Amino acid sequence: MKKLIVLTTALLLTACETTGRTEIVREVIEQTPIVYHPPLPDPVTCESPQFSVTEAISIDGYRYASVGMTYNDSLEFRKCEEETLSYIEHMATIVCYYRRGISDPLCGEQDADTETKDTGTSESLQPK
């Protein structure tokens, strides 16, 4: 019985041997680095405010027009101006992200390792 176990084990071990020679091929695979692209800000859409000439003023013989808008239009105009400023600041942040490592007065000193969780952009990349 012992001889049968030894013979079976020997057959199993030698049966797994390959008949041909296996070559090990070493190949260098180049991988392209993953590039992070910050998201673009939402486009600003504003309606043109309705300006109206309220009255004509005469000063020293010259006529001047007084132009105004309604209170609600002025609030919408102000909101549009704030959205536009926010859009410009966000775009400047994106420009600074791609210009890191370059001394730029817009971006100041940059540290690409400091990232915020909400925007995914570097805090130090905020425009100064």
C-alpha positions in Angstrom: 0.0 0.0 0.0 2.9 2.3 0.8 4.4 1.6 -2.5 1.2 2.5 -4.3 1.0 5.9 -2.6 4.6 6.7 -3.4 4.1 5.6 -7.0 0.9 7.6 -7.4 2.5 10.7 -5.8 5.5 10.3 -8.2 3.2 10.0 -11.2 1.2 13.1 -10.2 4.3 15.2 -9.6 5.9 14.2 -12.9 2.7 14.5 -14.9 2.5 18.2 -14.2 5.9 18.8 -15.8 5.8 20.6 -19.1 7.5 19.1 -22.1 8.5 22.4 -23.7 10.7 25.1 -22.2 8.8 28.2 -20.9 10.3 31.6 -21.6 10.0 34.5 -19.2 9.5 37.7 -21.2 10.2 40.9 -19.4 8.4 43.9 -21.0 8.3 47.5 -19.9 4.7 48.8 -20.1 4.4 52.5 -20.2 1.5 54.0 -18.4 0.2 57.5 -19.0 -0.2 59.4 -15.8 -3.7 60.2 -14.6 -4.4 63.9 -15.1 -7.1 65.6 -12.9 -9.2 68.2 -14.8 -11.0 70.5 -12.4 -14.7 71.0 -13.2 -15.7 74.1 -15.1 -18.0 76.5 -13.3 -21.6 76.8 -14.4 -22.1 79.4 -17.1 -23.6 82.7 -16.1 -26.9 83.6 -17.6 -28.3 87.1 -16.9 -31.1 89.1 -18.3 -30.4 92.6 -19.4 -31.8 95.1 -16.9 -34.5 97.5 -18.1 -32.9 101.0 -17.9 -35.3 103.9 -18.3 -34.8 107.7 -18.6 -36.5 109.1 -15.6 -36.1 112.8 -16.3 -33.9 115.3 -18.2 -31.9 117.7 -16.2 -30.5 121.0 -17.4 -27.3 122.2 -15.8 -25.4 125.3 -17.1 -27.3 125.1 -20.4 -26.5 121.4 -21.0 -29.2 118.8 -20.8 -28.4 115.6 -19.0 -30.6 112.5 -18.9 -31.1 110.7 -15.6 -31.2 107.0 -16.1 -32.5 104.4 -13.6 -34.0 101.0 -13.1 -36.6 99.6 -10.8 -35.7 98.2 -7.4 -36.3 94.6 -8.5 -34.2 95.0 -11.6 -31.4 96.5 -9.5 -31.5 93.4 -7.2 -31.4 91.1 -10.3 -28.5 93.2 -11.7 -26.6 92.9 -8.5 -27.1 89.1 -8.3 -25.9 88.8 -11.9 -22.8 90.8 -11.1 -22.0 88.5 -8.1 -22.5 85.4 -10.2 -20.1 86.9 -12.9 -17.5 87.7 -10.2 -17.8 84.2 -8.8 -17.4 82.7 -12.3 -14.3 84.7 -13.0 -12.7 83.7 -9.6 -13.5 80.0 -10.4 -11.9 80.3 -13.8 -8.8 81.9 -12.3 -8.6 79.0 -9.9 -8.6 76.6 -12.8 -5.9 78.6 -14.6 -3.8 78.6 -11.4 -4.2 74.8 -11.2 -2.6 74.3 -14.6 0.0 76.9 -14.0 1.3 75.4 -10.7 5.0 75.5 -10.4 5.2 78.8 -12.3 5.7 82.0 -10.4 2.5 83.9 -11.3 1.3 87.0 -9.5 -2.3 85.9 -9.9 -1.8 82.6 -8.2 0.9 83.4 -5.6 2.8 80.6 -4.0 1.2 77.2 -4.8 1.3 73.9 -3.0 -0.4 71.2 -5.1 -0.6 68.7 -2.2 -3.2 70.8 -0.2 -6.6 69.9 -1.5 -10.0 70.8 -0.3 -12.9 68.3 -0.2 -15.6 70.5 -1.6 -14.1 71.7 -4.9 -11.2 69.3 -5.3 -8.9 72.3 -6.0 -6.0 73.4 -4.0 -6.6 76.1 -1.3 -3.4 77.8 -2.2 -4.5 78.0 -5.8 -7.2 80.5 -5.0 -6.6 83.9 -6.7 -5.0 86.5 -4.4 
